[in-house]
């Protein structure tokens, strides 16, 4: 891989090279979570502050929250070349989604 490209990719992930204590990091796949792009974290923080109402409610914050979730599903659908945003399922974590799947009737 081109070293300049690798540096550019790592720059997108604020803690990819060092942790909060400035220690070098090595990443292996794990179930505890994953690195997050800074722009994704910024967008999530903005959404949490601007539209923190529950989905399905009558308030404008609720409608804004629903639209934000739909935009995210559309982006993932486009990235994966999915047939529709309805095929994209989102949740708090893979663990919770798998739990719900395991107990689905």
C-alpha positions as CSV (number, residue, x, y, z in Angstrom):
1,X,0.0,0.0,0.0
2,X,1.2,3.5,-0.8
3,X,2.6,5.0,2.4
4,X,1.1,8.4,1.7
5,X,-2.3,6.8,1.4
6,X,-1.8,4.9,4.6
7,X,-0.9,8.2,6.4
8,X,-4.0,9.9,5.0
9,X,-6.2,7.1,6.1
10,X,-4.7,7.0,9.6
11,X,-5.2,10.8,9.9
12,X,-9.0,10.2,9.5
13,X,-8.9,8.1,12.8
14,X,-7.8,10.3,15.7
15,X,-6.6,7.5,17.9
16,X,-5.3,5.0,15.4
17,X,-1.6,5.5,16.2
18,X,-1.6,6.4,19.9
19,X,-4.1,6.2,22.7
20,X,-5.1,8.9,25.2
21,X,-1.9,8.4,27.1
22,X,0.2,8.8,23.9
23,X,1.1,5.1,23.8
24,X,1.5,3.4,20.4
25,X,-1.4,1.2,19.5
26,X,-1.7,-2.1,17.7
27,X,-5.2,-3.2,16.6
28,X,-6.7,-6.6,16.3
29,X,-10.3,-7.4,15.5
30,X,-12.3,-7.5,18.7
31,X,-15.9,-7.4,20.0
32,X,-15.4,-4.4,22.2
33,X,-15.8,-1.8,19.4
34,X,-13.8,-0.3,16.6
35,X,-12.1,2.9,15.6
36,X,-14.4,5.8,14.5
37,X,-13.7,8.4,11.8
38,X,-13.5,11.9,13.3
39,X,-16.1,13.2,10.9
40,X,-18.5,10.4,11.9
41,X,-17.9,11.2,15.6
42,X,-18.5,14.9,14.9
43,X,-21.8,14.1,13.0
44,X,-23.0,11.8,15.7
45,X,-22.3,14.4,18.4
46,X,-24.2,17.0,16.3
47,X,-27.1,14.6,15.9
48,X,-27.2,13.8,19.6
49,X,-27.3,17.5,20.5
50,X,-29.7,18.6,17.8
51,X,-32.2,15.8,17.6
52,X,-32.2,13.7,20.8
53,X,-36.0,13.0,20.8
54,X,-37.4,9.5,20.4
55,X,-38.3,8.4,16.9
56,X,-42.0,8.1,16.1
57,X,-43.1,11.2,18.0
58,X,-44.9,14.3,16.7
59,X,-42.2,16.8,17.6
60,X,-39.9,18.4,15.0
61,X,-36.9,16.9,16.9
62,X,-38.4,13.5,16.5
63,X,-38.9,14.0,12.8
64,X,-35.3,15.4,12.5
65,X,-34.0,12.3,14.3
66,X,-35.9,10.0,11.9
67,X,-34.5,11.9,8.9
68,X,-31.0,11.6,10.3
69,X,-31.3,7.9,10.7
70,X,-32.8,7.5,7.2
71,X,-29.9,9.5,5.7
72,X,-27.4,7.2,7.5
73,X,-29.2,4.1,6.2
74,X,-29.2,5.5,2.7
75,X,-25.5,6.2,2.9
76,X,-24.8,2.7,4.0
77,X,-27.1,1.3,1.3
78,X,-25.2,3.3,-1.3
79,X,-21.8,2.2,0.1
80,X,-22.9,-1.5,0.0
81,X,-24.8,-1.1,-3.2
82,X,-28.0,-2.4,-1.4
83,X,-31.4,-2.5,-3.1
84,X,-33.0,-0.1,-0.6
85,X,-32.5,1.6,2.8
86,X,-35.0,-0.8,4.2
87,X,-32.4,-3.6,4.0
88,X,-30.1,-1.7,6.4
89,X,-30.7,-2.4,10.1
90,X,-29.1,-0.2,12.7
91,X,-28.9,-0.4,16.5
92,X,-26.8,0.4,19.5
93,X,-24.3,-2.4,18.9
94,X,-23.8,-5.7,17.0
95,X,-24.3,-7.5,20.4
96,X,-27.8,-6.0,20.9
97,X,-28.8,-6.6,17.2
98,X,-27.7,-10.3,17.5
99,X,-29.5,-10.6,20.8
100,X,-32.7,-9.4,19.2
101,X,-32.2,-11.6,16.2
102,X,-31.6,-14.7,18.4
103,X,-34.9,-14.0,20.3
104,X,-37.0,-13.1,17.2
105,X,-40.0,-15.3,16.5
